[in-house]
Amino acid sequence: MEPAGEPDEELLTLLDDENVRTILIETRDNSQSVETLSERCGVDDSTVYRLVDELQDRDLLVDHQELDPDGHHYKTYSARLERVEIDFTNSGVNIAVDRREPPADRFTRLYEEFTG
């Protein structure tokens, strides 16, 4: 788990959004397109794009380039968020975020450990 240090109020506000939570849940095990996430959230694509941008800015969501059968490219998104820990202390709220390691980074790390 990464040490506390996220902008606490902003992160709490972001995670309080029902659509954000839906996006994180829907992308936990399988990457999803904005169109699919829009349907699952019941909101328009522009709202999902805005939320996806906010989640990517916080490194909670990662995009993948996909190729459809017609040869067109589009993006899908998968969650990097594994766990959020919230501590209420006398000095305020501390948030620690545990993120999944992207597969490419994990491969590089394992390779370097093997060859190192």
N, C-alpha and C positions, 0 to 999 in steps of 0.2 A: 504494500500500500504506500502510495506517495505521501510525504508529509503534508500536514495541513498547509494551506497557503493559497488555495483557490480564493478568488474574490467572493467571500462568503455570501453576502446579500444577493449579489447578482446570480450566483449559482443556485441558491435556494429559490429565488424567483423563477429562474428558468425551469428547474425541476418541479416547481409547483404547477406548471402548465400541463394540463391533461393531455394535450396533443404531443408534447415533448415526451411524456412518459409512454404514450402509445408508440411513438416512433422508436424509442429505445427498446421497448418490449418486442415490437414486430421485427426489429433488425438484430435481435440478440443471436439467433441461431442461423438465420438466412438473410443474405443481403436482399434489399427490396428497392424497387424503383420509386420515384416520386409519385407516379400515377397510382401505384398500389398503396403507398402510404397515405395519399390523399383520400382514397376510398376508405381505408381503415379508420382514418381520423374523422372523416365526414366533413372535410374542409377543402377549399380550392388549392390547386397546385402552388399558387404564389405563396400561400401561408406555409405550406410544407417546405418550399425552397428557403424561405426566411428562417424557419426553425432549423433546417438542415445546416444552413450557413452558421447559425449560432452554435450548434452542437459541434460542427467542424472547427470553429474558432477555439473551442475549449478542448479539442482533441478527444471528444467523446464519440465521434462518428467518423468513419473513413469511407471514401468513395472508391468504386471499382468501375473500370471501363468494360462494358459488355458489348457483344456483337449479336444482333438479332438475325434471323434467317434471311432477311432481305438485304443484309450487308450494312445496315445502319448501326452506328454506335450510340450507346446511351449509358448513363451511369446508374449504378445501384449503390446502396449504402448499407453498411453494417456497423453495429455498435462496438465501440471499444470499451465502453463502461462495464466494469465487472461488479464493482461495489462502491457505495458511498457510505462513509461513516461520519456521523454528525455528533460532536461533543458540545454540550452546553456547559460552560464554565463561568466562574465569577467575572471573568474579563470579556465574555461574549460567546460567540459560536465559532467553533473550529470545524472545518470540513476536510476530510481526507478522501481522495479519490483513487480507486484501484482500477487501472486500465489494462485491458488485454494487450499483449504484445502482438503487433501485426505479424502475419506469417512470414513476410520477407525478412523482417528484422530478426525474428526467431531463428529462421534458417541461417542467416548471417552469423548470429551469435553462436549457434551450435557448431557451425562450420569452423569458426575461429577458435572455439574451445577445443574442437577435435584436432585441428592442425597446429594449434598453438603450443 
